[in-house]
Amino acid sequence: MKSEELAERIIDCAANIVRFVIGLEKTAIGRHIGGQLARSATSAGANYEEARGAESRADFIHKMQIVLKELRESLFIFQFEIDDAVC
């Protein structure tokens, strides 16, 4: 997969998650979990853009590890919301 394709997929993913978060109930837990999900999903995209401009291979790998961590966090929170219907 090319860099531009991956960037577009990450942006699409973040946009879909933001739309999902907008639809959550406006309870205290819904706002908390939704905010956390929105932050981690959008952070993955921002960090991917940082990785694309990395100054070295080691810098690229480090930044991509951060992207992966943010995406894992987003997946956990999303599954938590869906599985437990807490929001």
C-alpha positions in Angstrom: 0.0 0.0 0.0 1.3 3.4 -0.9 1.8 6.2 1.6 -1.0 8.3 0.2 -3.5 5.4 0.3 -2.7 4.7 3.9 -3.0 8.4 4.8 -6.5 8.5 3.1 -7.6 5.3 4.9 -6.5 6.8 8.3 -8.3 10.0 7.6 -11.5 8.1 6.6 -11.3 6.0 9.8 -10.9 9.1 12.0 -13.8 10.8 10.2 -16.0 7.7 10.7 -15.1 7.6 14.4 -15.9 11.3 14.8 -19.3 10.8 13.2 -19.8 7.8 15.6 -18.8 9.9 18.6 -21.2 12.7 17.6 -24.1 10.1 17.8 -23.3 9.0 21.3 -25.5 9.8 24.2 -24.7 13.1 26.0 -24.1 11.5 29.4 -21.0 12.0 31.4 -19.6 8.6 30.5 -20.6 9.1 26.8 -18.8 12.4 26.7 -15.7 11.0 28.4 -15.4 7.8 26.4 -16.4 9.6 23.2 -13.8 12.3 23.7 -11.1 9.7 24.4 -12.0 7.8 21.3 -12.0 10.9 19.1 -8.7 12.0 20.5 -7.0 8.7 19.9 -8.4 8.2 16.4 -7.5 11.7 15.2 -4.1 11.5 16.9 -3.3 8.4 14.8 -3.7 10.5 11.6 -1.6 13.4 12.9 1.2 11.0 14.0 1.1 9.2 10.7 1.7 12.6 8.9 4.6 13.2 11.3 6.0 9.7 10.4 5.8 10.6 6.7 8.1 13.5 7.4 10.5 11.5 9.5 14.2 12.5 9.4 15.5 9.0 9.6 14.4 5.3 9.4 14.6 5.1 13.2 12.5 8.2 13.5 10.0 6.8 11.1 9.8 3.5 13.0 9.3 5.2 16.3 6.5 7.5 15.0 4.8 4.5 13.3 4.9 2.7 16.7 3.0 5.7 18.1 0.4 5.5 15.3 -0.1 1.8 16.1 -0.5 2.5 19.8 -3.2 5.2 19.0 -5.0 2.8 16.7 -5.0 0.0 19.3 -6.4 2.4 21.9 -9.1 3.5 19.4 -10.0 -0.1 18.7 -10.2 -1.0 22.4 -12.4 2.0 23.2 -14.6 1.4 20.2 -15.1 -2.3 21.1 -15.7 -1.4 24.7 -18.5 1.0 23.6 -20.0 -1.5 21.2 -19.7 -4.6 23.5 -20.9 -3.0 26.7 -23.3 -0.4 25.2 -22.1 2.0 28.0 -22.9 5.1 26.0 
